Amino acid sequence: MAKIVLAMATTHGPQLHTTVEQWQLRVIADKARKHPFRDRELSFDELVALRKDEGLDKKASFEAQKGYHARCHVAMGKLADKWAEVKPDIAVILGNDQNEIYETDTLNPPFMVFYGDKIPHHPQDKAALAKMPPGVAEAEHGHAADTYTEYPGVPDLGLHIINTMMENEFDVTACKNWPTKTRNGASHAFGHIYRQVMLDKVVPNVPVYQNTFFPPNQPTARRVYRFGEIVRKAIESWPSDKRVAVFASGGMSHFVIDEDFDRKFVTALKRKDKETLCAIPLKELQSGTSELKSWISLAGLLEPMKTEMHELDYVPCYRSLAGTGTANGFYWWDIKG
């Protein structure tokens, strides 16, 4: 049977793929919307007033930002090194979509498993890039292939995951042919893994999508934990001698950084505290922070296994006095049996 030999969780946002100077482009969008933060919806100016005593003038200074940027790139390099050291045969990647292959108002499955032969990956054209928010288009190179590329899927494992889900009364969307409405092939949650961890030497993999962002069908924390449990069951019952890596791509708190939330989350992750992870209310898993649901699925997958969690770094990358930005985290698990 297949064996899980490595697990990784990593953030994937635009700040990882842009310069510190370009981070300020995202502040334009920060000021244009309200943000969920600690049970409230707050404007940029309201966040500035609320957080005025948190020392964000120093935390969001240019010098601090340069330090954040450097630390993130060191940590990403260490993830790539660990990947190269373990050399898994295939990967299962837990991630999300943001109107990249699905259109929210047309079709938006809560869970989707791809079981096709080929995963297309390519950059967006100039017209599409011109429509993207400032600070996002500039990050395209970090997750999109330079030219049209196809990566191998794992149809047998993908189908086995789907069948195992259905046998366990967990309905999922099955996708054999990549959706035709694609901005850049595989969504950035997956492209980040291909480019930054696998360094474009992409092994056969199964993209597993969750709708973390968009109401009305966002799955709960408890539901995604259960989802991860069944993914493990499927991998371990797959009749193959392949060595499998499992990724959780997304998070951490953003677009408003909440270090307290992140640290409590990581502590629960390390302790395999199922009840704490499953009890996180949906209202706290909104906006970019919602991507931590992929990590909760990974926690469900790892629960009964003997593992050791390693934190390469946790870096709250503040970009404004409102505390906006992305908290970046880089973790891997040694699988002991």
C-alpha positions in Angstrom: 0.0 0.0 0.0 1.0 3.6 -0.5 2.9 5.3 2.3 2.8 8.9 3.5 6.4 10.0 4.0 6.2 13.8 4.3 3.7 16.5 5.2 4.1 20.3 4.7 2.0 23.4 5.3 2.9 26.7 3.8 1.5 30.1 3.0 1.4 31.1 -0.7 0.4 34.8 -0.9 1.5 37.6 -3.2 3.8 39.2 -0.6 6.1 36.1 -1.0 6.6 36.9 -4.7 6.9 40.7 -4.7 9.4 43.2 -3.5 9.0 45.1 -0.2 8.4 48.2 -2.3 5.6 46.4 -4.1 3.9 45.4 -0.9 2.5 49.0 -0.7 0.5 48.4 -3.9 -1.7 46.0 -1.9 -2.5 48.8 0.6 -4.7 50.4 -2.1 -7.0 47.4 -1.9 -6.7 47.3 1.9 -8.2 50.8 2.1 -11.0 50.0 -0.3 -12.8 47.3 1.7 -13.9 46.3 5.1 -12.0 43.5 6.8 -13.2 40.7 9.2 -11.2 41.0 12.4 -12.0 39.5 15.8 -15.8 39.1 15.3 -16.2 42.5 13.6 -16.1 44.0 10.1 -13.8 47.1 10.1 -12.6 49.7 7.7 -9.0 50.5 7.2 -9.3 53.7 9.3 -11.2 51.8 12.0 -8.4 49.2 12.2 -5.8 51.9 12.5 -7.6 53.4 15.5 -8.3 50.1 17.1 -4.7 48.9 16.8 -2.9 52.2 17.6 -1.2 50.8 20.7 0.2 47.6 19.1 3.4 49.3 17.8 2.5 48.8 14.2 4.5 51.9 13.2 7.6 49.8 13.9 6.2 46.5 12.8 5.1 48.0 9.4 8.3 50.0 8.9 10.3 49.6 5.8 13.3 48.1 7.7 11.0 45.6 9.5 9.5 44.7 6.1 12.9 44.0 4.6 13.6 41.6 7.5 10.3 39.8 7.0 10.9 39.4 3.3 14.4 37.9 3.9 13.1 35.5 6.5 10.3 34.2 4.3 12.7 33.5 1.5 15.1 31.6 3.7 12.2 29.5 5.0 10.9 28.8 1.5 14.3 27.6 0.6 14.4 25.3 3.5 11.1 23.7 2.5 12.4 23.1 -1.0 15.6 21.5 0.6 13.5 19.2 2.7 11.4 18.2 -0.3 14.5 17.4 -2.3 15.9 15.5 0.6 12.9 13.2 1.1 12.2 12.8 -2.6 8.5 11.6 -2.5 7.2 9.9 -5.6 3.9 11.7 -5.8 2.0 14.4 -3.9 -1.5 15.2 -2.7 -2.1 19.0 -2.5 -4.8 20.5 -0.4 -5.6 24.0 -1.6 -8.3 26.5 -2.7 -9.5 28.4 -5.7 -10.2 32.2 -5.9 -12.2 32.5 -9.1 -9.3 31.0 -11.0 -10.8 27.8 -12.4 -14.3 28.2 -11.0 -16.6 31.2 -11.2 -18.2 31.8 -7.8 -21.6 32.8 -9.1 -21.8 29.9 -11.6 -20.3 26.8 -10.0 -18.4 26.6 -6.7 -18.1 23.1 -5.2 -17.2 22.9 -1.5 -14.8 20.0 -2.3 -13.3 18.8 -5.6 -10.8 16.1 -6.4 -9.0 16.1 -9.8 -8.4 12.6 -11.2 -7.3 13.5 -14.8 -4.1 12.8 -16.6 -2.8 16.3 -17.1 -2.8 19.5 -15.1 -2.4 22.6 -17.2 -0.3 25.5 -15.9 0.5 28.7 -17.7 0.7 32.5 -17.1 -2.2 34.8 -17.7 -2.3 36.9 -20.8 -1.6 40.7 -20.6 -5.3 41.5 -20.7 -6.0 39.4 -17.7 -3.1 40.7 -15.8 -4.2 44.3 -16.5 -7.5 43.5 -14.7 -5.8 42.2 -11.5 -5.6 44.3 -8.4 -2.3 46.2 -7.8 0.3 44.0 -6.1 -1.2 40.8 -7.3 -0.3 40.9 -11.0 3.3 41.6 -9.9 3.4 38.3 -8.0 2.3 36.1 -11.0 5.8 34.7 -11.6 5.8 33.2 -8.2 3.1 30.7 -8.8 2.4 30.6 -12.6 4.6 28.7 -15.1 6.6 30.9 -17.5 5.1 29.2 -20.5 2.3 26.7 -21.1 3.2 23.5 -19.2 1.4 20.3 -18.3 2.1 18.4 -15.2 1.1 14.7 -14.6 -1.9 13.9 -12.5 -2.4 10.6 -10.6 -5.7 9.3 -12.0 -5.7 6.1 -10.1 -5.2 7.8 -6.7 -7.5 10.6 -7.5 -10.3 8.2 -8.4 -9.5 6.1 -5.3 -9.8 9.2 -3.1 -13.2 10.0 -4.7 -14.5 6.5 -4.2 -13.2 6.4 -0.6 -15.0 9.7 0.1 -18.3 8.4 -1.3 -18.0 5.2 0.6 -17.6 7.2 3.8 -20.7 9.4 3.0 -18.7 12.4 2.0 -19.9 13.8 -1.3 -17.3 15.4 -3.5 -17.1 16.9 -6.9 -15.1 14.7 -9.4 -13.1 16.4 -12.1 -11.5 14.4 -14.9 -10.9 17.2 -17.4 -9.6 20.5 -16.2 -12.2 23.3 -16.3 -12.1 25.2 -19.5 -12.4 28.6 -17.8 -8.9 28.9 -16.4 -7.0 32.1 -15.8 -3.6 30.4 -15.3 -4.3 26.6 -15.2 -3.8 25.3 -11.7 -4.8 27.9 -9.1 -2.1 29.8 -7.2 -2.4 27.6 -4.1 -1.1 24.7 -6.2 1.2 26.7 -8.5 3.1 28.0 -5.4 3.9 24.4 -4.5 5.0 23.6 -8.0 7.3 26.6 -8.3 8.6 27.3 -4.8 8.8 23.8 -3.2 9.2 21.5 -6.1 11.2 24.2 -8.0 9.4 23.3 -11.3 10.4 19.7 -11.1 6.8 18.7 -10.5 6.0 15.1 -9.5 2.7 13.5 -10.4 0.1 15.0 -8.0 -3.5 15.1 -7.1 -5.0 18.6 -6.6 -7.7 18.6 -4.0 -9.8 21.7 -3.8 -11.8 23.2 -1.0 -14.0 26.2 -1.1 -12.6 28.2 1.8 -13.4 31.7 0.7 -16.8 32.1 -0.7 -20.3 31.9 1.0 -22.8 30.3 1.0 -21.2 26.8 0.9 -18.0 27.2 3.0 -17.4 24.0 4.9 -16.9 24.2 8.7 -13.6 23.5 10.5 -15.0 20.1 11.8 -16.1 19.1 8.3 -12.7 19.8 6.8 -10.9 17.9 9.6 -13.1 14.9 8.8 -12.2 15.4 5.1 -8.5 15.1 6.0 -9.2 11.9 7.9 -10.7 10.3 4.8 -7.9 11.5 2.5 -5.5 9.6 4.7 -7.7 6.6 4.7 -7.7 6.7 0.9 -3.9 7.2 0.5 -3.1 4.4 2.9 -5.5 1.9 1.2 -4.4 2.7 -2.3 -2.7 -0.4 -3.7 0.6 1.1 -4.7 4.2 1.2 -3.4 4.4 5.0 -4.0 5.9 7.3 -1.4 3.4 10.2 -0.9 3.8 13.8 0.3 0.8 15.8 1.5 0.7 19.6 1.3 -1.6 22.2 2.9 -1.3 25.4 0.9 -2.7 28.7 2.2 -3.2 30.9 5.3 -2.2 32.2 7.7 -4.1 35.2 9.1 -4.8 37.8 6.4 -5.7 40.2 5.1 -5.5 41.5 8.6 -2.8 39.9 10.7 -3.7 38.4 14.0 -0.6 36.9 15.7 -2.6 35.7 18.7 -4.9 33.7 16.5 -2.1 32.2 14.5 -0.1 31.2 17.6 -3.1 29.5 19.2 -3.8 27.7 15.9 -0.2 26.5 15.6 -0.2 25.3 19.2 -3.3 23.3 18.6 -1.8 21.9 15.4 1.4 20.8 17.2 -0.5 19.2 20.0 -2.9 17.5 17.7 -5.7 19.2 19.6 -8.6 18.1 17.5 -11.4 19.8 19.5 -9.7 23.2 19.4 -9.2 23.0 15.7 -12.7 21.8 15.0 -14.3 24.3 17.3 -12.9 27.4 15.4 -16.1 29.1 14.2 -16.7 29.9 10.6 -16.8 33.6 11.3 -13.1 33.4 12.3 -12.2 31.5 9.2 -13.0 34.2 6.7 -11.1 36.2 4.1 -7.6 34.9 3.6 -7.5 33.3 7.0 -10.1 30.8 5.7 -7.3 29.1 3.8 -6.2 27.5 7.1 -8.9 25.0 6.6 -6.5 23.2 4.3 -4.2 23.0 7.4 -7.1 21.7 9.5 -7.6 18.9 6.9 -3.9 18.1 7.1 -4.3 17.9 10.9 -7.1 15.4 10.5 -4.9 13.4 8.1 -2.0 13.3 10.5 -3.9 12.7 13.8 -3.3 9.0 14.3 0.2 9.0 12.8 3.5 9.3 14.7 4.9 12.6 13.6 7.1 15.5 14.7 6.2 19.0 13.6 8.9 21.4 12.6 8.4 25.2 12.4 10.9 26.8 10.0 9.5 30.2 10.6 6.4 32.3 11.4 6.6 35.7 9.9 3.9 38.3 10.3 4.5 40.5 7.2 2.7 43.8 8.1 2.3 46.3 5.4 0.3 49.1 7.0 -0.6 50.8 10.3 -4.0 49.0 10.1 -2.2 45.7 10.6 -3.0 44.5 7.1 -0.6 42.1 5.4 -0.1 38.4 5.4 1.2 36.3 8.3 3.4 33.7 6.6 4.2 30.3 8.1 6.4 27.4 6.9 6.1 23.9 8.6 6.9 20.3 7.9 6.2 17.0 9.6 8.6 14.2 10.0 6.6 11.0 9.6 7.8 8.4 12.0 5.2 5.7 11.3 
